[in-house]
Amino acid sequence: MTDRAAPTGPAGTASTAARRVLAPLALAQFICSFAGSNMNVMINDISDDLDTTVQGVQVAITIFLLVMAALMIPGGKLTDRYGRKRCFLVGLAVYAVGAVLSAASPGLGVLILGNSILEGIGTALLIPPVYILTTLLFTELTSRAKAFGIIMALGGIGAAAGPLIGGLITTALSWRAAFVFQALVIVVIILLSRRLTDPLPADPTRPFDVVGAVLSAVGLVLVVTGILAADNNLWLMAGLLVGGVLVLAWFFRWVRGEERSGREPLLSTGLFRSRTSNLGLITQNTQWLMLMGTSFTVAAYLQVVRGYDAIETGVIFTASTLGLLAASLSAERLARRFPQRTLIMAGFVLTTLGTGVLIGLVAGSPGAWAFAPGLLLIGVGLGVMLTPSVNVVQSSFPEEQQGEISGLSRSVSNLGSSLGTAIAGTILVSGLTEHAYAAAMSTLALIGLGGLVAALMLPRTGAGTPADTEAGARTGPPGGGG
């Protein structure tokens, strides 16, 4: 089957068409990932300028990631009702308003409104269309792997290079200019999106489960807030966590009730009947947890304990950026040679090993060079496994379920990002010392081993293996998922 993004004709024409489709989608993933990590190098600058604390900045970062996670499922569902391109453009506009408001913020409250709330809402609206459109437009496995590889590479670069780019902008101008940069990139994306087409028509009659959306959002907010409260009050933490679990249980009971009544819920329970997809979602959550947790931990340690400024901190992160970029851009070639399961397992091994190297070398040396080997391994490991994890999940479902699974997939990934920042930040805030840094990184390594176990449980054959490449070319996205 020929990719819709690359119709039959001269190879150059097909390649140009694919680039036109991918350019705005990949840039959108880049800027959203950038927003999640660039503030890590502005911790001292923002806290001094807005008269707040490291914990205050951590709360702003976590709320941004949490809003994305909480609203990503409803955002994915809205694409069916209003159209993928329309949701994409509306999300970009909301994001741009939040970026401008953040740049002009006089205090932490306005920064949270602009960066954490509005940019979070904008991201929840625009990111699901990125993955839905990519899955629908690139129907052959290896071309889809290449497309996702480019998108995940830009996303990974945004997350990994966020500290460097943010550090350069902050040092040369101010931390506020970093938000102006985001707004300018959004304008470029909107211009590039003019030729973007939606392969499926919008269905205005499609129902939207408001109750389910509220329950899922409240449940996720309570869980992550509970983790953030760990350093203040253990009883409060326990109460929030229990409350979050109960609300999420209520959400799933509501969903089952809606399905039994013949109504369309926010999220189909059929999405959880695919063992391969479920394990893929676990690996996605763990990958982003490790990426954002490491980024926050190392950035906070470098600035608060070692006394490095924003640009010095950003330069140190170059090692992980280069590793992630090199591995992500090899996604198509790797997908041809190795099963997705093998790539995900290798990624977790490299990332966990890199975390151990980072702890060991930093403890034994005061020099900045000691961070490079560990960050490089972490970058390579994440780059190797980010794309196959997404491909495993997205390819487990047919076209009509892409809205739901894209929202769920991105929600799970962003929940991992917010949990990574919350867990690492909670450990660090308890005492920004060498020991707290080692404890936070060790915790991330243990979580990485859990991700490796999930990868080991993935089926040895199935969607995404080299053997399926030819079949994928003939049939397009495989069905399944219950």
N, C-alpha and C positions, 0 to 999 in steps of 0.2 A: 504494500500500500504506500502511496506517495504522501509525503507530509503535506498537510494543507498549507503550511507556511512556506513550502518550497515546491510550487506546482511544476508540472513537467515543462521542460524547455531547456535552454542552455544552462550549463552548470553555473555560469556566472550570475544569471538571472535568479536562479534558485537560491544561490548563496546570498545575493543582495536582499532578496525577500526575507530570508531567515534573519539576517542581521537587522532589518528594519523592525521585525517583530521583537527580537531579543533585546535590542538596545534600550527601549524604555522600561521593559520588564526587569532586566538585570540592574539598571541604574536605580530603579525603585527599591529592589532588595538591598542594594548597596547603601542607600541613604538611610534606610530604616535600621540596618545593622550598625551603621556608623553612629546613629543617634543613641544606640544602646550602649556604646563603649567609649565614645569620645569624651564624655563628661568625667571619665575616670581620671584623666590627667588634669582636670580643672578643679579637683577637690579643694586644694588650698586657695586658688584664686577666687572661686565662687564663695567659699565659706568666709573669706576675708571681706570680699566686696559686699555680700549680702548679710554680713554679720550673723552667720549660722555656724554649724559644726560639721565635722566629717560625717556624723550620723545623719544630719539633716540632708546632706547631699546624697548619701546612700539611700535615704527614704525616697528622694525625688527620682533617682535612677530606678529603684525597685518598683515604684508606682507606675512609671512609664512601661516597664516590662510587664507588670501585672495587668494594666489596662489592656494591653495588647492580647495577653493570654485570655483574659476574661471575655473579651468581645470578639475574638477571632472566629469562634463558631457561629455566632449570629451574623458576623460579617460575611462569612462564606455562604450562609443560607440566603442572605439578601441578594447575592449575585444572580440567583435563579429568578428572583422576582423582578429585579430592576435591570439586569444585564451586567455582564462582567466589565465591559468597558466603562459604563456609566459609574459603577461603584468605584472603579479604579480612579477615574477623574475626580469624583467627589472626595475620595480619600486623600488624593494629592492636594486638593484645595484646602481641606480642613487641616492637613499637616502643615501647609505653608503658613496659615494663620497662626497656628501654634508656635512655629519657629520664629515668626516676627514678634509675637508677644513675649516669647522667652528672651529674645535679644534685648527687649526694652524693659524687662522685669526689674522693679525696684526692690523686691524682696523675695524670700523663698516661696511664699504663698503664690505669687503671680508666676514664678518659675514653674511651680508644680502644675498650675492651671495650663500654662502654655506648653511646656515640654512633656509633662507626665500625662495630662488629661487629653488635651487637643491632639498632640502628636500621636499619643497612644490610640485615640479613636480613629484618626486618619490612617494610621498603619493597619488597624484591624479591618478597615474598609478596602484598602488598596492591595494588601499582600495576598489574600485568597485569590483574587483574579490573576495574579502573577502565575501561580501554580496551576490554576484551572486552565488558563489560556495556553500555557506551555504544554500541558498534558493533551489538550484537545488539538493543538496545532501541529505537534510533533508526535506522530502515531507509531513510528518505527523505533524499536528499543534503543539502538545505538545512537540514532539522531536525537532521541529524547534524552538519553544519557549525556550527550554533548550539550544540549540546550540547558538541562539542569546543572551540568558541570559549570557552564558559564555563569548561570544565575547564582549558584552556590559559591562559586569563586568570588564573584562580586560581593555577595553577602558576607563571605568569610573575610575578604579584604576589608570590607567596611567595619566589621567587628575587630579584626586584628590590627588594621592600620588606623582605626579611629583614634587611638592614643597618639600616634605619630602626627596625623593630619591635625587633630585637635591641638596637640602640643605646639606645632608650628604656627597655627593661626593664633593661639592664645599668647604665645611669646611675641610674635610679630605685631599683633594688634591687641586683641583682648578676647576673653572667653565669649563675650557677646557676639563677636564676629563669626564664631563657629556656627551660631544659629542663623546668621545672615547667609553664610555659605550653604546651609541646608536649604533655605528658602530659594536661593538662586538655582540650586540643582533641581529642585521641584519644578521650577519654571521651565528648565531645559527638558525635563521628562514630559511635561504637558505638551510642549511643542513637538517632541518626537512621537507622541501618542496620536497625532492627528491621522496617521495612516493605519493605525491599529484597528483590526476588524475583530468582531465577535462572531465566532463560528456557530453559535447557538442563539436563537431569538430569546428575548426576555419574556417572561410569563407573568404579567401583572396580576393574574388571578391566583397565583401561587400563594398559599396561606403562610403566615409567619407566626411561629409559636412564641408569643410575648412572655407567657409565664415560664416556659422552659428557658428562654434567654435570661430572664431575671434570676432564676434559681441557679443556673450554671455559673453566672457571673458572681453572684453573692458567695456561692460555695468556694470558688477559686480564690476570691479576695480574702475570705476568712482564713483559708489554709496558709497562704503566704504571709498574711499579717500575723498569724500565730507564730510563724518562724521568726519574723522580725522582732516579736515581743520577747524572745527567749532571754535576751540580756537584761531585761527590765523586771519581768515578773513571770516566774514559771507557772503560777496558777493561771494568769491571764493567757499565757501561751497555750496551756492545756485546754482552757475553755474555748479559745478561738479555733484550735485544731479540731476539737470534738464537734464544735458547731459547724465548721466547714464540712467535715465528713458527713454529718447528719443532713445538711442542706443538699450536698451532692447525692446522697442516697435518696432524698426526696425527689431530686431532679430525675434520676433514673426511674423511680417509681412513676413519676408523672409521664415520662416518655413512654413507658410500657402501657400506661392507661390510655394515652392518646392513640397509640397504635391499635390497641384492642377495640377502641371506639371507631376505628376507621378514619381518624383524622391524622394529618401529617405533623409529626413532632419536630422540634428543633433539630434533633439528631436521631437518626434511625438506629435502633439496637442492632440491626444487621451489620453495621460498620464494625461491631466488636466480635463478629463470628468468624472473622478471618484470622487464624492463628499467625500467619505470616505478617499481616498488617499490624496486629497487636504488638508483636515483638519488634517490628520496625518502628512503631511509635515510641516504644520504650527506649530504643537506641537513639532516636532523635532527641527525646527529652534529655537523656544523659549527655549527649554530645554538646548541646547548647548550655547545659548546666555547667559542664567542665570549661567550655570556652569562656562564658561570661564570668564564672566564678574565678577562674585563673586571671582573667583580665583585671577584675576589680581587686583581687588580693595583691597581685604583683604591683599594680599601679599605686594602691594605697600604701603599700610597704615602701616602695621607692621614694615616694614623696614625704611621707610622715616620719619614717624611721631613718632612711638614708639621706633625706634632705635634697633629693633631685628636683629640678624644676620641670615644668610641663614638657618642654622640648626634649630634655635629656631622657625623661621617662618614655616619651614617644619613640625616640631613636632606639632604645633598648628593645622595644616591641617589634622592631623591624625584622628580627629573626623569625618570629612566629608568622609574620605577614608573608615573608618570602616562602617559607615552608608551605603554608596553606595555599598560596597562589600556585606554586609549582604543582602541588598534588591535585588541586581542583581542576586545573586546566588539562590534566592528563586523564580526566574522567572517562572520556570516550574511548581512549586507547585501553585503559584499565578494564572498562566494561566488556571489551571484546575478548580480553585474555583471561579474566578471572570471574568467578561467580560473585554476585553481590555480597553473599554471606562471607566469603573469604576476605573481601575488601573491608567490610565492617569490622570483622574480627581483628584484622591487621591494624586498622585504625585505632581501635581501643588499646591494643598492645603497645603501639608506639606512643600514644598519648599518655597512658599510665606510666610507661617507662620515662617519658620526658618529664613528667611531674616529679618522679623520684630523683632524676638527675638534677632538676631545678632545686629541690630541697637540699641535696647533698652538696652541690657545688657552691651555692649561695652561702650555706653555713660555713664552708671552709675557706671562703675568699671574700675580701671586702670589695673587690673590683667589679665594675659593671659587666665585664666580659663573662663573668660566671653565669649570667642569666641566659646567654646566647644559646648554648647547646640544648638546654632543656626546653626553651621556648621554640627552637627550631623543630625539635622532635614533636612537640605538642602541635605545632602548626601543620607539619606533614601528616601526622596521625589524623587530625580533624579533617584536613583536606581530602584524605583518602576515603573517609567514610561518610562525609556529609551527603554527597550526591547519591551513592547507592542506597542509603537509608530512605531518602525522599523517593527515589525511583521504586523501591520495593513497596512502599505504602501506596503511592499514587497509581501504580500499575496493577494493584490488586482489585481495582474497582472499574466498572464500565462508565461511559460518558455521563449517564444520567445521575451518577452519584459523586461526580467530581466536585460539585459545590460543597457538599457535606464533608467529604473526606479531606478536601483542601483546608476548610475551616478548622476541622478537628486536628489535622496534622500541624498546621501553623500554631494553633492554640497550645498543643502539647509541647512544641518546640519553644514557644515563648514562655510557657510555664516553666520549662527547664531553665531558661535564661533568668527569669525572676527568682527562681529557687536558688540558682547558683549565686547570684548577687546577695540574696537574703542570707543564705547559709554561711557563705564566706564572710560577708559583712558582719554578721552576728558574732562570729568567732573573733574577728579582728577587733571590733569595737570593744570587746571585753578587755582588751589590752594590746595596743599596737606595739608589739615587741617581736624579737626573733622567734620566740616560742609560739606566739599567736600565729605568726606567718606560717611556720612549719605545721602547726595544728590544722590551719585552714587548708593548706595544700595537701596534707595527708588525708584529710576528709574527702577532698575532691578525688584523690587517687583511689580511695576505697569505693567511692561511687562509680568510678570508671571501671573497676573490676566487676561491679554489678552489671554495667552495660555490656561487658565482655561475655558474661554468662548469658544474657539475653541474646547476643549475637550467636553464641554457640548453639542455641536452641532453634535458630532459624533453620528451615528445611534445606537440605543440601541441594535439592533441585527445585525449580519453580521459577516464578517471575524474576527475570533479571539475570539468569545464568547465560553463559555463552551459547548453550544449546538452544535457548529460547529465542535467540536473536533472529533466526530465520523465521520462526513461527510468528514472532512479533511483527516482522515485516509483512507477513501475509494477513494477519488477523487484526492488527492494531491493539488497543488496550485490552488485556485479558479481562474477562468477567470475573465474578466471584464475590467474595465478601458477604456471603449469606443471602 
